Amino acid sequence: CIGMGQSPKSDAVSLRTFNRNFYGRSGTLSAGIYLVSPEVAAASAITGVITDPTTLDYADEFEKEQSYIDDSLIYAPSKNPENVEIVRGPNIKPLPVNTPMDQTIDKKVVIKLPDNITTDHIAPAGAKVLPYRSNIEKLSTFIFENNKPHFDEVCKENNGGIIVAGENYGQGSSREHAALAPMYLGIKAVLAKSFARIHLANLVNFGLLPLVFDDKSDYDKIDEMDELKIENVDSLYNSFDLTIENVTKKETYKVHAPISKEDVEILMAGGALNYIRNQQ
C-alpha cells in the first residue's frame, strides 16, 4: 500500500491487492497498477498472467493455524509522565506544533493545483520518503515534489504561503502528513473548489484554514505568486463567509469555510493539539 518493495520495471504493470493505484504508488512512476482481489493475485502469480481464480483447481480443505495475541511489549502509560525521558534517534523529531491563527493572513500563492489532487501528490509515498515519516523537517522537503520540485524552498523563501486547488483536494489516503508537513512549511490556508472530507478534517486539526470559492470561476483568476490577503479571520465565530483580496490583481473573491463551530475553536487555537492543551 505504501509504494515500496518489489517495484515493477519501467512501463510495466503490476497487480496489487491494496486499495490504492495513484500515480507512482507502486514505487515506479511509469508503471501501471491493476487493483485485484487476493484470489486473482494468487492465481495470477501461479500462472504468470492475469487469471480468473475460478478457472483453477483447488484442494477441498485447508488447514488453519491457531493464532494468538502477544502483547508482552505493550506497557501502560506512566503515572508520572513528567519523569519519563523520550529517547529519540537522529531521524526521530518531536511533532511540530502550530501557533494560534493570525487574524490577518497575508501570503503568496506558493502553488496552484488542478482537480483531484491526492494525498500522494501532497506527501508522496515510496521507499525514498518513508524512512522520514517521524522526521517532519526532512519529510517536508518532499512535499509536492512531483508537482513542483523544491516546493519547500519556495515556502521558506516566502515565509509560508497559501495553496490554491481545484475540486476534491486531498482525496485518497487519510494520511495526516499531507496536512502536517505543509503546516510545518508555513502554509496558513488552502483555497479550493472543494475538499475531500477526511483531508478537510486533517487541515482543521493542524490549524490550516480551509476555504471554498463561492464562485468557482474565481479559481481561474488566481496565479501562482499572487499575494492574497484575508482579514478579520476571527469573524468566523459569527459567519463562515470571508472575503479574500488579491493584492496583486486588485480584486476580491467571496469564499466560505466548510467547517463547524467547534472547528473554528480548533483553528483559532492553531490546531487540535493546542486546543486540547488549552482545555486543561
Backbone as JSON, one array per atom type, in Angstrom:
{
  "sequence": "CIGMGQSPKSDAVSLRTFNRNFYGRSGTLSAGIYLVSPEVAAASAITGVITDPTTLDYADEFEKEQSYIDDSLIYAPSKNPENVEIVRGPNIKPLPVNTPMDQTIDKKVVIKLPDNITTDHIAPAGAKVLPYRSNIEKLSTFIFENNKPHFDEVCKENNGGIIVAGENYGQGSSREHAALAPMYLGIKAVLAKSFARIHLANLVNFGLLPLVFDDKSDYDKIDEMDELKIENVDSLYNSFDLTIENVTKKETYKVHAPISKEDVEILMAGGALNYIRNQQ",
  "N": [[0.82, -1.21, 0.0], [2.02, 1.21, 0.61], [3.79, 1.79, -1.38], [6.4, 0.69, -1.71], [9.03, -1.71, -2.1], [9.61, -4.48, -4.13], [9.19, -3.12, -6.6], [7.77, -2.65, -9.84], [9.28, -3.0, -13.15], [10.2, -0.27, -15.37], [7.48, 1.16, -17.13], [5.99, -1.13, -16.85], [3.42, -3.44, -15.7], [1.76, -4.06, -12.66], [0.1, -6.23, -10.33], [-1.95, -5.47, -7.61], [-3.11, -5.86, -4.28], [-3.96, -3.98, -2.52], [-5.78, -0.89, -1.77], [-5.09, 1.25, -3.42], [-4.18, 2.97, -6.3], [-2.78, 5.17, -7.15], [-0.81, 7.59, -8.97], [2.52, 6.62, -9.23], [2.4, 4.96, -7.01], [3.23, 2.34, -6.92], [5.89, 2.46, -6.61], [7.31, 2.8, -8.89], [7.35, 5.24, -11.23], [6.45, 5.21, -13.92], [5.01, 2.9, -14.2], [2.06, 0.82, -14.46], [-0.78, 0.11, -12.37], [-2.83, -2.5, -11.44], [-5.7, -3.07, -9.63], [-6.62, -5.79, -7.72], [-8.35, -8.7, -6.42], [-7.27, -10.71, -3.56], [-7.5, -13.38, -4.34], [-7.38, -13.31, -7.17], [-4.83, -12.25, -7.43], [-3.24, -14.29, -6.32], [-3.81, -16.44, -8.05], [-2.88, -15.37, -10.47], [-0.2, -15.02, -9.89], [0.64, -17.64, -9.87], [0.15, -18.52, -12.49], [1.3, -16.59, -14.11], [0.06, -14.78, -15.76], [-2.75, -12.52, -15.93], [-5.37, -13.96, -14.24], [-8.47, -15.65, -13.96], [-9.54, -16.73, -10.94], [-11.44, -18.68, -10.55], [-11.13, -20.52, -12.51], [-9.17, -22.28, -11.9], [-7.92, -25.32, -10.36], [-8.49, -26.44, -7.02], [-7.55, -27.59, -3.74], [-9.85, -29.29, -1.58], [-9.94, -28.72, 1.15], [-8.35, -26.67, 3.64], [-5.78, -26.35, 6.04], [-5.97, -24.48, 9.01], [-3.94, -22.4, 10.86], [-3.54, -22.0, 14.39], [-3.97, -18.9, 15.98], [-2.56, -16.3, 18.07], [-2.48, -13.58, 20.45], [0.18, -11.51, 21.13], [0.98, -9.44, 23.55], [3.08, -8.65, 25.07], [4.98, -6.66, 24.82], [3.73, -4.29, 25.2], [3.27, -1.52, 27.16], [1.73, 0.02, 29.96], [0.79, 3.5, 30.22], [2.95, 5.79, 31.99], [2.46, 6.67, 35.42], [3.62, 8.93, 36.24], [4.27, 10.98, 34.13], [5.89, 13.22, 33.72], [8.37, 12.53, 34.54], [9.37, 10.89, 32.65], [11.73, 10.16, 30.22], [12.02, 10.74, 26.82], [13.63, 8.96, 24.49], [15.17, 9.69, 21.55], [16.22, 8.76, 18.31], [18.52, 10.01, 15.75], [16.9, 10.41, 13.52], [14.38, 10.81, 14.41], [12.09, 13.15, 15.22], [10.59, 15.68, 17.34], [7.02, 16.22, 17.3], [5.92, 18.81, 15.24], [4.38, 21.82, 16.4], [1.72, 24.0, 15.82], [1.21, 27.6, 15.69], [-1.14, 29.93, 17.24], [-3.97, 30.99, 15.25], [-3.5, 33.61, 12.92], [-5.02, 36.84, 12.79], [-5.03, 38.24, 10.48], [-4.26, 36.99, 7.39], [-1.74, 37.15, 5.2], [-0.36, 36.23, 2.48], [1.59, 34.7, -0.18], [0.52, 32.87, -3.1], [1.77, 29.85, -3.18], [1.62, 27.56, -4.64], [-0.4, 26.38, -7.33], [-2.96, 24.19, -8.03], [-4.48, 21.47, -9.93], [-7.7, 19.73, -10.38], [-8.66, 16.98, -8.19], [-6.38, 16.37, -6.62], [-4.39, 14.18, -4.84], [-3.57, 12.8, -1.57], [-1.21, 11.56, -1.99], [0.0, 13.09, -3.96], [0.48, 15.35, -2.43], [1.97, 14.52, -0.08], [4.24, 12.44, -0.88], [4.54, 8.84, -1.2], [6.55, 5.85, -0.91], [9.82, 4.25, -1.03], [11.91, 6.06, -0.78], [10.95, 8.15, 0.72], [9.56, 7.21, 2.98], [11.26, 6.47, 5.22], [11.4, 8.81, 6.65], [9.09, 9.41, 8.01], [8.73, 10.02, 10.66], [10.1, 12.3, 10.93], [9.46, 15.25, 10.42], [10.64, 17.6, 9.56], [12.55, 16.76, 7.64], [10.86, 15.26, 5.99], [9.25, 17.24, 4.92], [10.67, 18.26, 2.81], [10.01, 16.8, 0.63], [7.46, 17.42, -0.11], [4.9, 17.84, -2.46], [6.68, 17.15, -4.52], [6.41, 15.98, -7.03], [4.78, 17.68, -8.36], [5.69, 20.3, -8.07], [8.87, 20.79, -8.01], [11.17, 21.37, -5.34], [9.39, 22.69, -3.72], [9.36, 23.13, -0.99], [11.46, 24.92, -0.62], [10.47, 27.18, -1.89], [8.43, 27.84, -0.14], [9.92, 28.47, 2.15], [11.34, 30.68, 1.25], [9.33, 32.53, 1.02], [8.19, 32.8, 3.48], [6.24, 30.87, 4.21], [2.88, 30.34, 2.97], [-0.02, 30.23, 0.74], [-2.13, 27.67, -0.47], [-3.68, 26.97, -3.55], [-6.29, 25.22, -5.09], [-8.15, 22.83, -7.15], [-11.15, 20.93, -7.64], [-12.1, 18.49, -5.15], [-9.86, 18.35, -3.45], [-7.21, 16.73, -1.77], [-7.99, 14.07, -1.82], [-8.22, 10.46, -1.33], [-5.85, 8.52, 0.49], [-5.9, 8.78, 4.06], [-3.79, 10.05, 5.25], [-2.21, 11.97, 7.73], [0.1, 13.39, 7.39], [-0.06, 14.85, 5.07], [-1.27, 17.19, 5.76], [0.15, 17.96, 8.0], [2.91, 18.32, 7.24], [2.77, 20.48, 5.27], [1.82, 22.42, 7.1], [4.08, 22.68, 8.73], [5.74, 23.91, 6.89], [4.74, 26.42, 6.81], [2.33, 26.95, 5.58], [-0.73, 28.59, 5.61], [-3.37, 28.66, 4.78], [-5.73, 26.91, 2.72], [-7.16, 27.19, -0.35], [-9.78, 26.09, -2.21], [-11.81, 24.5, -4.8], [-13.35, 22.42, -3.87], [-13.22, 20.05, -1.12], [-11.82, 16.87, -0.16], [-13.32, 14.84, 2.31], [-11.97, 13.7, 4.64], [-9.4, 14.79, 4.5], [-10.01, 17.47, 4.76], [-10.78, 17.54, 7.46], [-8.3, 16.92, 8.58], [-6.81, 19.18, 7.88], [-8.03, 21.14, 9.47], [-7.43, 20.06, 11.99], [-4.71, 20.5, 12.16], [-4.53, 23.2, 12.06], [-4.72, 24.66, 9.66], [-6.36, 26.86, 7.56], [-9.22, 25.99, 5.85], [-10.74, 26.91, 2.83], [-13.43, 27.59, 0.56], [-14.27, 28.43, -2.76], [-16.9, 30.71, -3.42], [-17.77, 31.4, -5.94], [-16.81, 29.38, -8.38], [-15.46, 30.03, -10.68], [-13.67, 31.96, -10.0], [-11.36, 30.72, -9.38], [-9.86, 30.53, -11.73], [-8.86, 33.06, -11.98], [-6.72, 33.44, -10.37], [-3.22, 33.35, -9.97], [-0.1, 31.58, -9.55], [2.04, 32.84, -7.03], [0.61, 35.16, -6.71], [-0.34, 37.66, -4.39], [-2.33, 37.11, -1.65], [-4.76, 38.31, 0.61], [-6.36, 37.86, 3.67], [-8.52, 39.18, 5.86], [-9.64, 39.82, 9.27], [-10.06, 37.21, 10.34], [-11.09, 36.08, 12.63], [-13.76, 36.6, 12.45], [-15.05, 34.35, 11.73], [-16.22, 33.22, 13.91], [-18.74, 34.26, 13.93], [-19.73, 34.09, 11.34], [-19.35, 31.94, 8.54], [-18.47, 33.0, 6.23], [-16.1, 34.7, 4.22], [-13.93, 37.24, 2.82], [-11.56, 37.36, 0.29], [-8.78, 39.23, -0.62], [-7.12, 39.86, -3.58], [-4.18, 41.09, -3.71], [-2.26, 41.5, -5.62], [-3.62, 41.53, -8.09], [-5.59, 43.31, -7.59], [-8.33, 42.68, -6.91], [-11.27, 41.08, -5.55], [-12.51, 38.09, -3.85], [-15.28, 36.09, -2.97], [-15.54, 33.79, -0.39], [-16.01, 30.76, 1.56], [-15.85, 28.98, 4.66], [-15.91, 25.57, 4.99], [-16.82, 24.37, 7.57], [-17.36, 23.48, 11.08], [-18.75, 25.01, 14.1], [-17.23, 24.17, 16.27], [-14.91, 23.51, 14.93], [-13.95, 26.04, 14.32], [-13.02, 26.96, 16.79], [-10.9, 25.18, 17.15], [-9.26, 25.83, 14.96], [-8.61, 28.52, 15.55], [-7.06, 28.16, 17.78], [-4.86, 27.11, 16.67], [-4.83, 24.48, 15.89], [-5.67, 21.03, 16.75], [-4.09, 19.91, 18.82], [-3.13, 22.14, 20.28], [-5.61, 23.18, 20.99], [-6.71, 21.18, 22.68], [-4.8, 21.19, 24.69], [-5.21, 23.73, 25.72], [-7.59, 23.39, 27.05], [-7.05, 22.21, 29.41]],
  "CA": [[0.0, 0.0, 0.0], [2.82, 2.42, 0.78], [4.59, 2.06, -2.56], [7.81, 0.31, -1.6], [9.26, -3.14, -2.13], [9.24, -5.19, -5.35], [8.66, -2.19, -7.6], [7.86, -3.19, -11.2], [10.2, -2.3, -14.04], [9.62, 0.9, -16.04], [6.41, 0.93, -18.1], [5.39, -2.44, -16.64], [2.14, -3.49, -14.98], [1.76, -4.95, -11.5], [-1.19, -6.47, -9.67], [-1.85, -5.11, -6.2], [-4.33, -6.17, -3.54], [-4.36, -2.86, -1.66], [-6.84, -0.07, -2.36], [-4.53, 2.49, -3.96], [-3.45, 2.87, -7.57], [-2.4, 6.51, -7.54], [0.43, 7.77, -9.71], [3.75, 6.37, -8.5], [2.19, 4.24, -5.76], [3.93, 1.06, -6.95], [7.31, 2.71, -6.46], [7.84, 3.08, -10.23], [6.45, 6.29, -11.72], [5.87, 4.93, -15.24], [4.33, 1.59, -14.19], [0.64, 0.78, -14.19], [-1.18, -0.73, -11.23], [-4.17, -3.06, -11.52], [-6.18, -3.48, -8.32], [-7.28, -7.08, -7.84], [-8.6, -9.41, -5.16], [-6.2, -11.65, -3.21], [-7.63, -14.61, -5.13], [-6.85, -13.05, -8.52], [-3.38, -12.08, -7.3], [-2.62, -15.6, -6.11], [-3.93, -17.21, -9.29], [-2.03, -14.77, -11.49], [1.19, -15.29, -9.51], [0.92, -19.03, -10.24], [0.11, -18.72, -13.94], [2.14, -15.62, -14.81], [-0.8, -13.85, -16.49], [-3.96, -12.22, -15.16], [-6.12, -15.21, -14.31], [-9.71, -15.81, -13.21], [-9.24, -17.81, -9.97], [-12.44, -19.76, -10.59], [-10.77, -21.46, -13.57], [-8.11, -23.16, -11.41], [-8.3, -26.39, -9.44], [-8.06, -26.22, -5.64], [-7.84, -28.64, -2.76], [-11.16, -29.05, -0.96], [-9.8, -28.23, 2.52], [-7.07, -26.06, 4.02], [-5.56, -26.31, 7.48], [-5.83, -23.14, 9.55], [-3.09, -22.38, 12.05], [-4.08, -21.27, 15.53], [-3.32, -17.61, 16.18], [-2.63, -15.76, 19.42], [-2.08, -12.17, 20.57], [1.33, -11.3, 22.01], [1.0, -8.04, 23.97], [4.1, -8.55, 26.13], [5.79, -5.45, 24.64], [2.88, -3.12, 25.4], [3.35, -1.04, 28.55], [0.76, 1.05, 30.33], [1.41, 4.82, 30.4], [3.49, 6.06, 33.31], [1.65, 7.52, 36.3], [4.39, 10.17, 36.42], [4.82, 11.23, 32.78], [6.92, 14.28, 33.73], [9.66, 11.91, 34.84], [9.72, 9.99, 31.56], [12.59, 10.71, 29.18], [11.8, 10.15, 25.5], [14.91, 8.81, 23.8], [14.95, 9.76, 20.11], [17.36, 8.65, 17.42], [18.73, 11.22, 14.94], [15.86, 10.55, 12.5], [13.09, 10.96, 15.09], [11.97, 14.54, 15.67], [9.31, 15.97, 18.01], [5.94, 16.65, 16.42], [5.79, 20.27, 15.2], [3.12, 22.37, 16.91], [1.39, 25.26, 15.15], [0.9, 28.78, 16.51], [-2.54, 30.34, 17.08], [-4.32, 31.57, 13.95], [-3.38, 35.06, 12.74], [-6.28, 37.49, 12.4], [-4.86, 38.61, 9.08], [-3.36, 36.11, 6.64], [-1.27, 37.88, 4.01], [0.66, 35.33, 1.95], [1.58, 34.45, -1.61], [0.08, 31.55, -3.56], [3.04, 29.16, -3.45], [1.35, 26.53, -5.65], [-1.77, 26.29, -7.82], [-3.1, 22.79, -8.39], [-5.72, 21.12, -10.64], [-8.66, 18.91, -9.65], [-8.36, 15.61, -7.76], [-5.06, 16.2, -6.02], [-4.45, 13.19, -3.78], [-2.57, 12.97, -0.52], [0.07, 11.1, -2.55], [0.61, 14.26, -4.59], [0.93, 16.28, -1.39], [3.03, 13.87, 0.69], [4.49, 11.2, -1.62], [4.94, 7.61, -0.51], [7.71, 5.24, -1.54], [10.97, 3.9, -0.18], [12.77, 7.23, -0.57], [10.32, 9.09, 1.65], [9.01, 6.59, 4.19], [12.11, 6.49, 6.42], [11.33, 10.11, 7.34], [7.72, 9.67, 8.47], [8.81, 10.57, 12.02], [11.02, 13.43, 10.85], [8.69, 16.15, 9.57], [11.57, 18.56, 8.95], [13.08, 16.15, 6.42], [9.74, 14.87, 5.14], [8.71, 18.42, 4.26], [11.43, 18.55, 1.58], [9.43, 16.01, -0.46], [6.07, 17.81, -0.34], [4.58, 18.24, -3.84], [7.87, 17.04, -5.36], [6.03, 15.6, -8.39], [4.02, 18.79, -8.93], [6.52, 21.5, -8.07], [10.13, 20.49, -7.33], [11.69, 22.4, -4.41], [8.27, 23.43, -3.12], [9.74, 23.53, 0.37], [12.31, 26.11, -0.71], [9.59, 28.31, -2.22], [7.75, 28.2, 1.11], [10.88, 29.11, 3.05], [11.68, 32.0, 0.7], [8.18, 33.44, 1.13], [7.65, 32.71, 4.84], [4.99, 30.14, 4.11], [2.06, 30.72, 1.83], [-1.39, 29.73, 0.58], [-2.31, 26.7, -1.55], [-4.92, 27.09, -4.32], [-6.52, 23.93, -5.75], [-9.43, 22.64, -7.79], [-12.13, 20.09, -6.97], [-11.76, 17.24, -4.46], [-8.47, 18.44, -2.96], [-6.87, 15.88, -0.64], [-8.66, 12.77, -1.88], [-7.39, 9.27, -1.18], [-5.42, 8.09, 1.81], [-6.21, 9.76, 5.12], [-2.54, 10.36, 5.96], [-2.16, 13.29, 8.34], [1.31, 14.08, 6.96], [-0.41, 15.76, 3.98], [-1.6, 18.47, 6.39], [1.19, 18.28, 8.98], [4.12, 18.86, 6.6], [2.51, 21.85, 4.82], [1.79, 23.3, 8.27], [5.47, 22.92, 9.12], [6.33, 24.81, 5.9], [4.17, 27.75, 6.95], [1.06, 27.13, 4.86], [-1.74, 29.07, 6.55], [-4.72, 28.45, 4.27], [-5.88, 26.19, 1.45], [-8.34, 27.69, -1.05], [-10.08, 25.07, -3.22], [-13.19, 24.41, -5.26], [-13.97, 21.52, -2.9], [-12.26, 19.25, -0.36], [-12.14, 15.53, 0.31], [-13.81, 15.01, 3.68], [-11.0, 13.4, 5.7], [-8.31, 15.76, 4.45], [-10.55, 18.7, 5.33], [-10.67, 17.41, 8.91], [-6.88, 16.99, 8.94], [-6.38, 20.58, 7.78], [-8.51, 21.8, 10.69], [-6.71, 19.53, 13.15], [-3.36, 21.06, 12.21], [-4.6, 24.65, 12.09], [-4.69, 25.28, 8.34], [-7.7, 27.34, 7.27], [-9.76, 25.53, 4.56], [-11.7, 27.84, 2.25], [-14.01, 27.16, -0.71], [-14.77, 29.52, -3.6], [-18.34, 30.84, -3.66], [-17.86, 31.35, -7.4], [-15.67, 28.55, -8.75], [-14.72, 30.64, -11.79], [-12.61, 32.8, -9.44], [-10.14, 29.89, -9.4], [-9.09, 30.83, -12.95], [-8.33, 34.42, -11.92], [-5.58, 33.47, -9.46], [-1.99, 32.74, -10.47], [0.95, 31.35, -8.56], [2.78, 34.0, -6.52], [-0.28, 36.28, -6.37], [-0.44, 37.92, -2.95], [-3.7, 37.08, -1.17], [-4.93, 38.8, 1.98], [-7.61, 37.51, 4.34], [-8.58, 39.95, 7.1], [-10.71, 39.53, 10.23], [-10.3, 35.77, 10.34], [-11.91, 35.73, 13.79], [-15.19, 36.76, 12.14], [-15.59, 33.0, 11.57], [-17.06, 32.93, 15.07], [-20.1, 34.74, 13.64], [-20.14, 33.7, 9.99], [-18.32, 31.17, 7.82], [-18.17, 33.71, 4.98], [-14.95, 35.61, 4.25], [-13.54, 37.86, 1.55], [-10.12, 37.34, 0.01], [-8.3, 40.29, -1.51], [-5.94, 39.58, -4.39], [-3.44, 42.35, -3.69], [-1.52, 41.61, -6.87], [-4.52, 41.85, -9.22], [-6.54, 44.32, -7.13], [-9.7, 42.2, -6.99], [-11.67, 40.32, -4.36], [-13.28, 36.88, -4.08], [-16.07, 35.63, -1.85], [-15.25, 32.39, -0.05], [-16.58, 30.32, 2.84], [-15.15, 27.88, 5.33], [-16.85, 24.44, 5.14], [-16.44, 23.82, 8.87], [-18.34, 23.62, 12.15], [-18.38, 25.98, 15.13], [-16.12, 23.6, 17.04], [-13.72, 23.63, 14.09], [-13.44, 27.41, 14.45], [-12.24, 26.99, 18.03], [-9.66, 24.44, 16.91], [-8.43, 26.63, 14.04], [-8.11, 29.7, 16.23], [-6.02, 27.73, 18.72], [-3.7, 26.64, 15.91], [-4.89, 23.04, 15.71], [-6.29, 20.23, 17.81], [-3.19, 19.73, 19.97], [-3.2, 23.36, 21.06], [-6.97, 23.3, 21.54], [-6.86, 20.26, 23.81], [-3.91, 21.66, 25.75], [-5.83, 24.91, 26.32], [-8.72, 22.98, 27.87], [-6.59, 21.63, 30.67]],
  "C": [[0.85, 1.25, 0.0], [3.83, 2.62, -0.34], [6.05, 1.74, -2.42], [7.93, -1.21, -1.57], [8.74, -3.76, -3.42], [8.59, -4.26, -6.38], [8.79, -2.8, -8.99], [8.87, -2.4, -12.05], [9.47, -1.15, -14.74], [8.6, 0.46, -17.09], [5.73, -0.43, -17.96], [4.03, -2.3, -15.94], [2.3, -4.43, -13.8], [0.35, -5.09, -10.97], [-1.02, -6.22, -8.19], [-3.18, -5.37, -5.51], [-4.71, -5.09, -2.55], [-5.33, -1.96, -2.41], [-6.32, 1.25, -2.92], [-3.84, 2.21, -5.29], [-3.09, 4.26, -8.09], [-1.06, 6.51, -8.27], [1.64, 7.54, -8.82], [3.6, 5.48, -7.28], [2.89, 2.88, -5.74], [5.41, 1.21, -6.66], [8.01, 2.97, -7.77], [6.88, 4.05, -10.92], [5.76, 5.92, -13.02], [5.09, 3.62, -15.29], [2.84, 1.76, -13.92], [0.33, -0.15, -13.05], [-2.61, -1.18, -11.46], [-4.56, -3.53, -10.12], [-7.0, -4.76, -8.47], [-7.54, -7.67, -6.46], [-7.41, -10.3, -4.82], [-6.26, -12.94, -4.03], [-7.07, -14.44, -6.54], [-5.34, -12.91, -8.47], [-2.69, -13.43, -7.16], [-2.66, -16.43, -7.39], [-2.99, -16.67, -10.36], [-0.55, -15.0, -11.19], [1.59, -16.71, -9.92], [1.04, -19.18, -11.76], [1.0, -17.75, -14.71], [1.38, -14.65, -15.68], [-2.03, -13.58, -15.63], [-4.96, -13.36, -15.36], [-7.37, -15.15, -13.44], [-9.51, -16.98, -12.24], [-10.25, -18.95, -10.0], [-12.13, -20.79, -11.67], [-9.7, -22.44, -13.13], [-8.67, -24.23, -10.49], [-7.73, -26.14, -8.06], [-8.31, -27.48, -4.81], [-9.15, -28.28, -2.05], [-11.03, -28.43, 0.42], [-8.41, -27.66, 2.75], [-6.96, -26.09, 5.54], [-5.33, -24.87, 7.92], [-5.01, -23.19, 10.83], [-3.76, -21.56, 13.16], [-3.28, -19.99, 15.74], [-3.45, -17.16, 17.63], [-2.13, -14.32, 19.41], [-0.95, -12.06, 21.57], [1.4, -9.81, 22.35], [2.06, -7.8, 25.04], [4.95, -7.29, 26.01], [4.98, -4.18, 24.79], [2.88, -2.75, 26.88], [2.29, 0.04, 28.79], [1.47, 2.39, 30.49], [1.88, 5.03, 31.84], [2.52, 6.92, 34.13], [2.34, 8.83, 36.6], [5.06, 10.53, 35.09], [5.91, 12.29, 32.75], [8.3, 13.72, 34.01], [10.16, 10.99, 33.73], [10.59, 10.72, 30.54], [12.32, 9.98, 27.87], [13.13, 10.13, 24.77], [14.65, 8.73, 22.3], [16.27, 9.58, 19.36], [17.46, 9.89, 16.55], [17.66, 11.44, 13.88], [14.46, 10.65, 13.1], [13.04, 12.37, 15.68], [10.63, 14.76, 16.39], [8.27, 16.46, 17.01], [5.86, 18.18, 16.42], [4.42, 20.72, 15.69], [2.91, 23.75, 16.29], [1.2, 26.38, 16.17], [-0.56, 29.15, 16.33], [-2.76, 31.06, 15.75], [-4.15, 33.08, 13.96], [-4.73, 35.64, 12.33], [-6.23, 38.05, 10.99], [-3.85, 37.66, 8.46], [-3.0, 36.84, 5.35], [-0.08, 37.1, 3.45], [0.54, 35.21, 0.43], [1.07, 33.04, -1.91], [1.34, 30.78, -3.99], [2.86, 27.98, -4.4], [-0.12, 26.6, -6.02], [-1.93, 24.92, -8.46], [-4.42, 22.53, -9.11], [-6.67, 20.33, -9.76], [-8.02, 17.59, -9.19], [-6.92, 15.39, -7.32], [-5.19, 15.25, -4.83], [-3.44, 13.51, -2.68], [-1.22, 12.4, -0.94], [0.78, 12.22, -3.3], [1.22, 15.17, -3.51], [2.13, 15.71, -0.64], [3.31, 12.51, 0.07], [4.87, 10.04, -0.71], [6.22, 7.1, -1.16], [8.89, 5.09, -0.61], [11.85, 5.1, 0.13], [12.26, 8.12, 0.55], [10.0, 8.45, 3.0], [9.94, 6.57, 5.39], [12.01, 7.78, 7.23], [9.93, 10.43, 7.85], [7.69, 10.27, 9.87], [9.79, 11.74, 12.09], [10.39, 14.45, 9.89], [9.59, 17.19, 8.89], [12.12, 18.02, 7.63], [11.96, 15.79, 5.46], [9.21, 16.05, 4.33], [9.45, 18.76, 2.96], [10.89, 17.77, 0.38], [8.03, 16.47, -0.85], [5.9, 18.37, -1.76], [5.76, 18.07, -4.81], [7.54, 16.66, -6.8], [5.2, 16.66, -9.09], [4.86, 20.06, -9.06], [7.8, 21.2, -7.3], [10.6, 21.69, -6.49], [10.57, 23.28, -3.85], [8.62, 23.94, -1.74], [10.59, 24.78, 0.36], [11.49, 27.35, -1.04], [8.87, 28.79, -0.96], [8.69, 28.95, 2.05], [11.22, 30.51, 2.56], [10.57, 33.02, 0.91], [7.5, 33.39, 2.5], [6.29, 32.03, 4.84], [4.19, 30.57, 2.91], [0.66, 30.16, 1.89], [-1.39, 28.77, -0.6], [-3.65, 26.96, -2.21], [-5.09, 25.81, -5.13], [-7.92, 23.87, -6.33], [-10.38, 21.79, -6.96], [-11.46, 18.92, -6.23], [-10.32, 17.23, -3.97], [-8.27, 17.54, -1.75], [-7.56, 14.53, -0.65], [-7.68, 11.63, -1.61], [-7.07, 8.95, 0.27], [-5.63, 9.19, 2.84], [-4.97, 10.3, 5.8], [-2.48, 11.81, 6.45], [-0.93, 14.08, 7.9], [1.01, 15.09, 5.84], [-0.91, 17.1, 4.49], [-0.47, 18.92, 7.32], [2.42, 18.91, 8.33], [3.89, 20.24, 5.99], [2.42, 22.85, 5.97], [3.19, 23.67, 8.71], [6.13, 23.93, 8.18], [5.7, 26.21, 5.93], [2.93, 28.01, 6.12], [-0.01, 27.51, 5.87], [-3.17, 28.81, 6.09], [-4.66, 27.66, 2.98], [-7.21, 26.63, 0.85], [-8.62, 26.75, -2.22], [-11.53, 25.19, -3.68], [-13.99, 23.48, -4.35], [-12.89, 20.66, -2.27], [-12.76, 17.82, -0.2], [-12.36, 15.6, 1.82], [-12.72, 14.8, 4.74], [-9.85, 14.41, 5.68], [-8.77, 17.12, 5.0], [-10.43, 18.67, 6.85], [-9.22, 17.5, 9.35], [-6.35, 18.41, 8.86], [-6.8, 21.34, 9.05], [-7.68, 21.35, 11.89], [-5.29, 20.08, 13.27], [-3.34, 22.58, 12.02], [-4.42, 25.34, 10.76], [-6.12, 25.62, 7.93], [-8.18, 26.84, 5.9], [-10.84, 26.49, 4.08], [-12.15, 27.34, 0.88], [-14.52, 28.39, -1.47], [-16.3, 29.53, -3.61], [-18.61, 30.74, -5.16], [-16.61, 30.61, -7.9], [-14.86, 29.12, -9.92], [-13.61, 31.57, -11.29], [-11.29, 32.04, -9.38], [-9.25, 30.28, -10.57], [-8.43, 32.2, -12.91], [-7.05, 34.52, -11.09], [-4.39, 32.75, -10.08], [-1.03, 32.48, -9.32], [1.71, 32.65, -8.29], [1.93, 35.26, -6.43], [-0.29, 36.42, -4.85], [-1.92, 37.98, -2.55], [-3.76, 37.52, 0.29], [-6.32, 38.44, 2.49], [-7.62, 38.23, 5.69], [-9.74, 39.47, 7.97], [-11.08, 38.04, 10.23], [-11.18, 35.36, 11.52], [-13.39, 35.98, 13.58], [-15.85, 35.41, 11.86], [-16.44, 32.59, 12.77], [-18.52, 33.29, 14.81], [-20.63, 34.26, 12.29], [-19.0, 32.95, 9.32], [-17.93, 31.82, 6.49], [-17.02, 34.68, 5.18], [-14.74, 36.2, 2.87], [-12.02, 37.8, 1.43], [-9.78, 38.46, -0.96], [-7.06, 39.78, -2.25], [-5.19, 40.9, -4.54], [-2.73, 42.57, -5.02], [-2.41, 42.09, -8.01], [-5.59, 42.87, -8.85], [-7.99, 43.89, -7.38], [-10.0, 41.36, -5.77], [-12.51, 39.11, -4.76], [-14.05, 36.52, -2.81], [-15.79, 34.14, -1.63], [-15.98, 32.04, 1.25], [-15.78, 29.15, 3.37], [-16.14, 26.75, 5.57], [-16.61, 23.68, 6.44], [-17.57, 24.0, 9.87], [-17.87, 24.68, 13.15], [-17.23, 25.47, 15.99], [-14.82, 23.69, 16.25], [-13.11, 25.03, 14.19], [-12.57, 27.52, 15.69], [-10.89, 26.3, 17.84], [-8.73, 25.24, 16.02], [-7.83, 27.83, 14.75], [-7.01, 29.35, 17.22], [-4.74, 27.32, 17.99], [-3.65, 25.14, 15.77], [-5.39, 22.31, 16.93], [-5.4, 20.07, 19.03], [-3.22, 20.96, 20.88], [-4.56, 23.51, 21.74], [-7.16, 22.43, 22.76], [-6.01, 20.72, 24.99], [-4.55, 22.87, 26.47], [-7.02, 24.58, 27.21], [-8.32, 22.48, 29.24], [-6.34, 22.7, 31.72]]
}
